[in-house]
Amino acid sequence: MLLTTRESITGKTLEELGTVTGSTVQSVHIGKDFMAGFKTLVGGELTSYTEMMQEARKIATGRMVAEAVNLGAEAIVCLRYASSSITQGAAEIIAYGTAVKFKD
């Protein structure tokens, strides 16, 4: 499945199939959340949260792609990600875009 943030694919005429989405809510282990609290005192990257967000993007993307496959799509254009905080240590990630087929 071709994924792009662009509105078009060079050399292709696209047939829009509809909007597709995938989302997940992820949290970190309580121990990692506790340690991240200490890290905020001294500064630096909160690697447990970085890893959580990377995994969440993977899951959300996979779910979006599965939805596009069910529509018979060959690509997803205008791919975007959004996130929101659900509670301390948990976040929702949503991946969304437009599923398309190639006309030519």
Secondary structure, 3 states (H helix, E strand, C coil): CEECCCCCCCCCCEEEEEEEEEEEEEECCHHHHHHHHHHHHHCCCCHHHHHHHHHHHHHHHHHHHHHHHHCCCCEEEEEEEEEEEEECCEEEEEEEEEEEEECC
